[in-house]
Structures are given as structure tokens and as C-alpha cells.
Amino acid sequence: MLRARAARWFARTAAGGRSRDASAPFSADRVPTRVSVVIAPQSTDAAVRLLVSLADPRRAQPLEVVVVDARPQRGAPLASFPGVHARVVEAHGCCASAARNLGVRAASGDWVVLLDDDAVIDRSWYDHLVADLRRAGRNAAGVLAATAGATSRSTRLGADVAYRRLVLLALGGFQERFPRDGCQPDVELAQRMSRAGWDVVPGTRSASALDP
């Protein structure tokens, strides 16, 4: 049923509201690689560091980044940087999973990449991400990053993971009963994806974490 729901949602999106056979399988071959990045920083420093890392003025079209502003203390408005189109969603007081769900709903990409505060990426990250998604296969609903210089935090499942947005929405998003630290929301989501017939697969892009 969930795969059928995702197929119908994709049909409406891809056809601009025109319907097509809802029984047709949900195929990655039909999905253009449009990517949104969702971050839910707890501090201004983390937000700026991630936005600077994601910025690339050489990119033909700015990367869509949804910033779920979960900072406990209101600071200065978060600014955009060249090569990034930052959409800010207010979420003061939200738990991490609720903030992620808000970001996923606000995103427009076929894939959404969730980056934690401590994720460290370089300028080659985006190109490797796109390659990972194109290699993922039609049954993959999630693609994990590899770890580089792994620490106890960078090995968390959710530090850098891409999900098919429509599948994530069809499954109801992240459970919001879990605390911020730990990978319980990602593990639980991966289990639901598996039960629904989807795979979460490893990618080749590198992700590391700030030293704890």
C-alpha cells in the first residue's frame, strides 16, 4: 500500500497534476535527481559552518537547503551564501525528529539529505552524493554515507543519509518520541522501510564528524 501511495504521489508531481496509472511500479528510472538538503542546527555556529560547506557559486543552480531553525536561543537571521538557496523554517523547541519532519515537508527535491550538526563535508561531497543516488537502484529508499575518520558520533546512521522524499512522506516520517542523541529514529525508520519492501543501502561519499 505504501509503495502504491508513493507511486500515486510521484505521478501527480511528475505530471504536474495529471493522473497516470497508479498501479505502475514506483521506479527510480523515472525520478530526476533533484536534491534538497535538510539541516536542523542547534546553534548559529553549526548553521553557518554547514551552509558555508554546502555553498558553491560554480553550481549551475543553487542547491536547495532547508534550514529548520531549532536553535534554543534566537539569534540573528540565518543568511544564504552563494550557491545555496536557504529556506528557513521556524521550529523553536522542536525535538530533532520533529524538526527533520518539518524540513522534509518543506523540501521540494526528489531526494532529501539529512545532515547532522557535526557532519563534515568537503567541496566534492555533492558530486559524490549525486553519483550515489544514481547508482542506488530502483528499490533503494535510503542511501547512507561512508565514514571517514570515524568517531563514536560519525558512525551514527543519521549523520549523513539521503532518503527518497515521497517514500519518507508515505511512511509518515520520523517517529518523534526519540531523544536527539543516538540513531534510534533512523534505525526505526530503516526497519519500517524494510517491512514496506524498500532498501537502505551504503553509498561511497565520505562523511566525518567534528571531534566530540
N, C-alpha and C positions, 0 to 999 in steps of 0.2 A: 504493500500500500504506500509506504514512504517513497519507494522508487517511482511509483506512478505519480504521486504528488509532485515530486521533483521534476519529472518529465513534463507534467502539465504546466508548472511554473516556468520551466525553461521555454516551452512552446510559446507561452504568452509573451515572454520577454524577447525572445529572438524574432518573433513575428510582429512585434510592435502592437500586440493586442489581437492579431488574427489567430484564430484557432487552427490547430492541425491535430492529427490523430494522437490522442492522449495515450493510446496503447503502445505507441512506438517506444522502443527502449531508449533510456537516457544515455546518450553516447557522448563520450569526451571528444570524439572526432568532430562533433557539431559545435563544440564550445570554443569560441575565440579566447585567446589567452589575455584577458583583461584582468589586471591585478589591482587590488586595493590592499593597503597595509593599515592595520588597526593597532594603535598603541593606547595604553591607559596608564600614563605615568603618574607616579605618586609625588613627584617633585618637579619643580621648574628645571633644575639641572638635568634630570633624566629626559625630560621632554626635549630640551634644546639639543642635548647630545644625540638623541635618536633622529631628530629632524635634520640636523647637520649631516649625519651619516647617510640618510636617505636622499639628500639633495644631490642633484646632478644637472647642472644647467645645459649639459650636452644632450640630454634626453630630448627626443623629438616632441613628446608630450609630457607635461609634468605628471609625476606619479601621484595618484590619489592616496592621501594619507588621512585617515580618520583618527583624530586625537580625542579620546574620551577623557575629559578633564576631571580626573578623580583626585586631584590634589587636595589634601585635607585643609591646607591653608590657601585661600585665594591669593594668587599673585598677579603679576602683570599679564595681560592677554598674551596668549601664545602666538607667535608670528610665523608666517610662512618663509620659506627660503627658496632661492632659485632652483627649479627642477622639482619642486614639491608643491602640490595643491593640498593644503591642510584644511580640513573641515573639522571644526571643533564642536564637540557635543558635551554639554554640561552634565556632570554626573557626580556632584559632590556628595560624599557619604555612601556611595555605592560600594558593594563588595566587588572583588575582582571579576567574578563570573558575570555579575550583572552589568559591569562596565563593558566587558567583552561583548555581551549580547547586544547592548546598545550600539556599539561600534559596528558590529556585523550588520545590523538592521539599517544603519546609516550609510553603509558602503554600497558601491554600485558595481564592483568588479565581479567577474565570474568566480574568481578565487579571492579569498581574503587571507592575508598573512598576519598572524598574531605574534607580535614581538614583546617580550617582557622588558621591564625597565633595565635589566642588567645585560641584555643581549648586545653583543659587539659584532658589528658587520663592517665590511670594507667596501670600496667602490666597485669591486667585481661581484658583489653579492647579488645584485638584481639580475645580471645576466645569467648567473648560475641558477637563480631561482626560476627564471623563465624556462631554462633548459630542463630543470627538474620537473616542472609542470607538464611540459610537452612530452617527456618520457614516462610520465606517471601511469599511463594506461587508463582505459575507459572505466575500469572498476574501482579506481583509486579515488577516495573522497578526502584523504588527508595525506600530506607529504611532509615528512619530518626533515629537519636539517641534520647534517652530520655535526659532530662536535670537534672542536679544535682546542687543545689546551684545556681539556675538560676539568671542571671543578665540580664540587658537590651540587652547585646550583645550575651549571650549564648542562648537566645531564638530565635536567627536568624535561619531561616530554613536551611541555608547552612553551619552552623558551623561544622557539622559532618554529612555527608549524603553519602550513598552508592548508586551508580547507576549501572544498567546493561550497560556495556560499549557499546555493539553493538546497543542497543536501543538509547543510548545517541548520538552515531555517526549517526545513521539513522535519528534522529530528527534534526541534524545539530548543536548539541552542544548548548552552552550558547549564548544568544544574547550579543553582545559586545558594546551595546550602553549605558549600565548602569554604574554608578559610583561604586567604590569599596565598600563603606559602604552601608548597607541595604541588604534586601533579595530579591530585585526585580528580579534579574536573576533567582533565584531558584523558585520563585513564577511563573514567566512566563514559565519556563521550565516545572514545575508541571502541569500547565494548558495545555501546548501542549501535555504532556504525557497523560493526562486525555482525551483530544479530540481524541488521537490516540488509545484509548482503554486500556491504562496501568494505574496502580495504584501506588501511593506513600504512603507507609504505615509506621506506627511507629514501632520502634524496642525497645529493652529493655536495650541495652548497655547504659552506662552513659557517658555523655559528659558535661563538665562545661567549664567556660571561666575564663581567668585571670581577676582580678579586673580591672575595667576601670580606 
